[in-house]
Amino acid sequence: MAEAEFDGNTVLLTAGAVLDLRAIYERICKHDRVAKANSMLAHFVALTDNLTQFPLTGFVVPELRDLGVTQYRELFFKPYRMLYRVTGTEIVIYLITDSRREMQSLLERRLFEA
């Protein structure tokens, strides 16, 4: 897991989330501009910085809430969704994906098979 600590809370990215972020960055570089990819990355970093101060700022993931699972939250940085879970002072980011993807099977693979 990748790790960063701010304001006493630690943000951790699972290996899957790191791969997600890398793939998004590379896709933007390839199909658009490096400057746009860097902007997306800066927005992601600002979002995680904000999470260290306000870890419950996100919404319960609706696809999971419908299954009775309420411990995972999400934040949007369009067009992406970042899914995370707060456990004490740790904020674990599990998934970063394009919000236009079909989420149900992706969530099942990433969260329930881990």
Backbone bond lengths (Angstrom), bond angles and torsions (degrees), N, CA, C in turn:
res aa  C-N    CA-C-N  psi(-1)  N-CA   C-N-CA  omega(-1)  CA-C   N-CA-C  phi
1 M - - - 1.443 - - 1.517 109.89 -
2 A 1.326 115.97 141.06 1.461 121.35 171.87 1.518 107.19 -83.24
3 E 1.334 116.38 150.19 1.458 119.60 -172.75 1.523 111.03 -140.97
4 A 1.332 115.94 143.70 1.465 123.12 171.77 1.516 107.72 -146.34
5 E 1.323 117.05 141.20 1.462 120.16 -178.13 1.522 109.84 -120.77
6 F 1.312 115.79 133.65 1.456 123.40 177.99 1.517 107.86 -144.78
7 D 1.310 117.12 139.32 1.464 122.41 172.97 1.525 113.43 49.55
8 G 1.340 118.13 33.67 1.457 120.79 176.97 1.509 114.60 85.17
9 N 1.313 118.75 -15.72 1.459 121.86 175.83 1.517 108.68 -99.31
10 T 1.302 116.14 145.30 1.454 121.89 -179.83 1.520 109.48 -111.43
11 V 1.332 115.86 130.19 1.463 121.55 175.56 1.519 107.63 -99.32
12 L 1.317 116.06 124.92 1.457 122.54 178.39 1.521 108.82 -117.89
13 L 1.309 116.55 139.25 1.455 121.28 173.73 1.522 107.98 -112.34
14 T 1.318 115.99 128.07 1.457 119.12 175.02 1.529 108.47 -65.94
15 A 1.317 116.07 164.35 1.468 120.32 177.31 1.531 110.14 -57.36
16 G 1.323 116.38 -38.39 1.468 120.40 178.65 1.517 111.85 -63.61
17 A 1.322 117.93 -40.52 1.465 121.58 179.47 1.523 111.02 -67.31
18 V 1.329 116.90 -38.17 1.465 120.18 176.80 1.526 109.81 -62.71
19 L 1.330 116.56 -43.66 1.472 120.37 177.89 1.527 111.05 -63.62
20 D 1.344 116.22 -39.61 1.468 120.43 177.70 1.518 110.50 -58.82
21 L 1.330 116.22 -49.82 1.462 121.59 -176.82 1.526 110.47 -63.31
22 R 1.321 115.99 -42.52 1.472 120.10 179.01 1.523 110.62 -62.79
23 A 1.328 117.45 -43.32 1.468 121.09 -179.16 1.524 111.28 -64.93
24 I 1.324 116.86 -41.17 1.466 120.48 178.37 1.525 109.83 -63.09
25 Y 1.335 116.10 -46.63 1.463 121.27 179.78 1.524 110.79 -58.29
26 E 1.323 116.45 -48.48 1.463 120.72 -178.68 1.524 112.08 -65.11
27 R 1.337 116.63 -37.59 1.467 120.34 178.87 1.527 110.58 -64.71
28 I 1.335 116.67 -42.20 1.468 119.63 178.63 1.527 110.00 -64.98
29 C 1.334 117.11 -43.49 1.469 120.54 178.07 1.527 111.36 -57.98
30 K 1.324 115.94 -43.06 1.459 120.92 -175.97 1.526 112.20 -71.19
31 H 1.337 117.44 -41.22 1.457 120.66 -171.81 1.526 114.04 -103.00
32 D 1.320 117.51 -4.56 1.463 120.07 -179.06 1.522 107.91 -139.74
33 R 1.331 117.26 -117.19 1.461 121.41 -177.78 1.519 110.05 -132.18
34 V 1.310 116.60 150.41 1.460 121.71 176.26 1.529 109.48 -61.85
35 A 1.313 117.26 -38.23 1.470 120.71 179.38 1.524 110.96 -60.38
36 K 1.318 117.33 -37.97 1.470 120.66 178.26 1.528 110.37 -68.81
37 A 1.319 117.20 -39.01 1.470 120.89 177.08 1.528 110.17 -64.07
38 N 1.323 116.67 -42.00 1.463 120.21 177.78 1.522 111.54 -64.58
39 S 1.308 117.18 -35.99 1.464 121.78 177.35 1.532 110.37 -65.34
40 M 1.344 116.69 -42.49 1.462 120.57 177.11 1.516 110.09 -60.91
41 L 1.321 117.07 -43.14 1.457 121.82 -179.40 1.531 110.73 -64.97
42 A 1.319 117.40 -41.33 1.469 121.28 177.66 1.524 110.54 -63.92
43 H 1.324 116.90 -38.46 1.464 120.66 177.85 1.528 110.30 -64.92
44 F 1.321 117.00 -40.68 1.453 121.58 177.53 1.529 110.70 -62.15
45 V 1.317 117.63 -45.10 1.466 121.90 179.50 1.527 109.95 -62.02
46 A 1.330 117.59 -43.35 1.476 120.64 178.22 1.523 110.55 -62.32
47 L 1.311 116.99 -38.46 1.461 121.60 178.58 1.526 110.73 -63.32
48 T 1.325 116.90 -44.29 1.461 119.48 179.43 1.526 111.15 -69.22
49 D 1.329 118.08 -35.32 1.470 120.84 174.80 1.526 110.27 -59.51
50 N 1.324 116.30 -43.11 1.465 121.11 179.15 1.531 110.99 -64.97
51 L 1.331 116.52 -36.21 1.464 120.27 178.73 1.525 112.01 -62.05
52 T 1.310 117.57 -32.80 1.463 119.46 -179.29 1.517 111.22 -64.85
53 Q 1.321 117.23 -28.25 1.456 121.51 178.25 1.522 112.16 -91.08
54 F 1.308 116.83 -33.97 1.464 122.54 -176.14 1.533 109.45 -133.04
55 P 1.333 117.93 71.26 1.467 120.40 -172.28 1.528 114.96 -65.17
56 L 1.307 118.59 -22.03 1.471 120.01 -178.79 1.522 112.22 -98.58
57 T 1.314 116.77 18.53 1.453 120.80 -177.30 1.526 113.46 -67.70
58 G 1.321 117.23 -25.27 1.458 120.29 -178.07 1.515 113.25 -77.14
59 F 1.312 114.45 174.00 1.465 122.26 -179.80 1.522 110.04 -97.68
60 V 1.320 116.67 151.12 1.466 120.62 171.87 1.527 106.71 -64.03
61 V 1.310 116.66 136.31 1.471 122.15 -177.09 1.528 109.03 -66.81
62 P 1.341 118.09 116.60 1.467 120.39 -173.75 1.525 113.87 -59.75
63 E 1.326 117.84 -38.66 1.470 120.32 -179.84 1.527 111.34 -63.31
64 L 1.329 116.54 -30.30 1.460 120.48 178.61 1.526 111.62 -87.06
65 R 1.316 116.28 -36.54 1.471 120.46 178.44 1.525 109.80 -57.62
66 D 1.325 116.61 -38.14 1.463 120.85 179.28 1.527 111.96 -63.50
67 L 1.343 116.82 -20.20 1.468 122.21 177.40 1.528 111.92 -97.69
68 G 1.345 116.13 3.25 1.453 120.71 -179.22 1.522 114.11 85.65
69 V 1.323 117.80 9.60 1.467 122.85 179.92 1.522 107.78 -99.37
70 T 1.339 116.69 113.10 1.464 119.44 -173.69 1.528 114.13 -118.47
71 Q 1.316 118.76 3.49 1.463 119.10 -175.92 1.533 113.40 -83.93
72 Y 1.328 118.52 -10.82 1.466 121.61 178.46 1.521 109.36 -96.50
73 R 1.329 115.02 139.48 1.458 121.62 -179.56 1.520 108.33 -123.75
74 E 1.324 115.97 166.68 1.456 119.52 179.12 1.515 111.09 -142.93
75 L 1.309 114.01 151.12 1.459 122.61 171.62 1.517 107.28 -128.21
76 F 1.320 115.67 150.45 1.455 121.96 178.94 1.518 109.63 -107.85
77 F 1.299 116.41 138.72 1.454 122.61 162.10 1.519 103.81 -136.68
78 K 1.325 112.85 94.33 1.463 123.32 -165.21 1.512 111.94 -49.03
79 P 1.329 114.39 136.02 1.456 128.74 1.75 1.529 113.18 -93.32
80 Y 1.321 117.91 25.51 1.466 121.01 -172.58 1.519 112.77 -102.99
81 R 1.322 113.87 153.80 1.465 122.72 174.81 1.522 107.27 -118.43
82 M 1.321 115.54 137.92 1.450 121.58 176.50 1.525 107.18 -120.17
83 L 1.335 117.03 119.39 1.462 122.16 -179.46 1.515 109.39 -103.36
84 Y 1.336 115.54 133.81 1.452 120.31 -175.97 1.522 110.43 -146.61
85 R 1.331 114.06 170.43 1.458 121.28 178.65 1.522 107.78 -139.06
86 V 1.328 116.09 138.09 1.455 121.83 178.57 1.518 108.19 -102.03
87 T 1.332 116.07 125.02 1.462 121.37 175.64 1.523 106.80 -132.50
88 G 1.319 116.21 101.65 1.468 120.39 -177.42 1.508 110.20 64.92
89 T 1.329 116.90 -121.04 1.462 120.99 178.97 1.521 112.49 -97.46
90 E 1.327 117.47 7.28 1.462 121.11 178.05 1.525 110.79 -103.18
91 I 1.296 114.36 136.00 1.461 122.45 175.16 1.526 105.36 -117.44
92 V 1.324 116.32 110.67 1.463 120.74 -175.45 1.522 108.77 -103.34
93 I 1.327 116.15 120.30 1.461 122.18 177.49 1.524 107.62 -92.77
94 Y 1.331 115.66 121.71 1.461 122.10 -175.49 1.516 113.82 -100.53
95 L 1.318 116.78 -30.29 1.460 119.30 -168.81 1.518 109.64 -153.27
96 I 1.323 115.75 135.55 1.461 122.32 171.89 1.520 104.95 -131.32
97 T 1.319 116.66 119.30 1.464 118.82 -173.74 1.517 111.36 -148.68
98 D 1.296 114.70 162.70 1.456 121.40 174.70 1.527 107.36 -68.02
99 S 1.307 116.77 129.00 1.471 120.92 -175.99 1.528 112.80 -67.99
100 R 1.317 117.10 -10.96 1.473 119.96 179.89 1.529 112.45 -86.41
101 R 1.329 116.51 -5.13 1.475 120.21 178.19 1.518 110.95 -74.37
102 E 1.315 115.28 155.23 1.465 120.95 173.37 1.523 106.37 -71.09
103 M 1.327 116.26 120.52 1.460 120.61 -168.44 1.521 114.80 -91.10
104 Q 1.288 119.17 -32.67 1.465 120.86 -171.50 1.525 112.53 -56.06
105 S 1.328 117.56 -53.62 1.461 119.42 -178.61 1.523 111.62 -69.47
106 L 1.317 117.74 -34.15 1.461 121.14 176.72 1.527 110.85 -62.69
107 L 1.324 116.94 -44.38 1.458 120.92 178.15 1.522 111.59 -64.18
108 E 1.309 116.66 -41.62 1.462 119.98 179.06 1.522 110.81 -60.82
109 R 1.326 116.65 -44.81 1.470 120.14 179.90 1.521 111.50 -65.98
110 R 1.318 117.25 -45.88 1.453 120.43 -171.48 1.530 113.37 -79.11
111 L 1.322 117.21 -40.65 1.464 119.82 -173.26 1.523 113.64 -94.42
112 F 1.307 117.16 -37.57 1.455 119.22 -172.28 1.521 113.62 -95.10
113 E 1.321 116.93 -16.77 1.459 119.45 177.85 1.521 111.51 -98.33
114 A 1.331 117.71 -2.40 1.474 121.36 -177.49 1.519 110.88 -74.18
